């Protein structure tokens, strides 16, 4: 399987987080294709995150337990913070494509 998802984070930009596919990646033609693409992208991003956490742990940069706990807390809280630590609402996240 090959899947490419690009995450670009720049807090100096109005839309700080941009998630995109490389050009030529194709656009879903219906809702089912879109749902499948999003599910695959979430799995891919999760696998990348797990790889980053484990690599950091194996190199003694940080504790995988602490990192995973931080990730789970963030996901459970559903919080998205801007560069000033201010919560962005679900409506604003949707508006910004995040």
ABEGO torsion letter per residue (X at the ends): XBBBBBBBBBAABABABBBBBBBGAEBBABAAAAAAAAAAAAAAAAAAAAAAAAAAAAAGABBAAAAAAAAAAAAAAGBBBBAAGBBBBAAAAAAAGX
